[in-house]
């Protein structure tokens, strides 16, 4: 990214330019990203093409002030971090579904981030409800976070040797004891995830096709989510309040007021 693009992205996040690529700066950037840029699948329901190229993602997330799903959000966030001096590696992951079944290859994109002062960290701004801050990649004990108690554990027959950011066995990321996704430590490039983005945008088995979803972290550590026409507010203490929005005008106002997304029509799957 060039300097004007970096400045525009940081302005979108309400962040200052970090003096150095430290872990504290990474924590601040990730938290601001989660609060500001929503996780959303609206392009799927608006008939918009999803293009995993930096310029197109900048136009969408920064220029149009939209969100996206993992490939878009983590792909672009990784480019920003790299431009700020962090060492960034794109990692492929497979998400655990019902019954502990793993999803497709390239199901999810996560980031391995190296800081100048704190080693390697697993950063993720594209999973929806997840850790609020980056997770220490080489740590195998519990890691407390406002989003839950996380742990990174070796997976597979070579699990005992799976530490740090090099080659080795896959790694499971768990939250409150439940497996969330399995990370492959092999470095990837953004173009590797095109097939995953296509599958999630078109397959009848993709949960992204079930309903439009838009969600972000709130300032108090809770979450606000619009799924279809149901608007749900979750407080940091776990309290929930949900209501159905009756009219298209209410839905469009919710996108605008809670997520900063201005649409001229309600997202919906095209009829066949």
Secondary structure, DSSP 8 states (H G I E B T S, - for coil): --HHHHHHHHHHHT----SS--HHHHHHHHHHHHHHS-EE-HHHHHT------HHHHHIIIIIS---B-HHHHHHHHHHHHHHTT-EEEEEEEEEB-GGG-B--TT-EEEEEEE-SSS-EEEE-SSSSSS-SS-EETT--S-EEETTEEEEEEE-STTGGG--TTSSSS-EEEEETTEEEEEEEEEEE-GGGGHHHHHHHHH-TT-GGGTS-EEEEE-TTS-EEEEETTEEEEE-TTS-EEEEE--SHHHHHHHHHHHH----SS-------
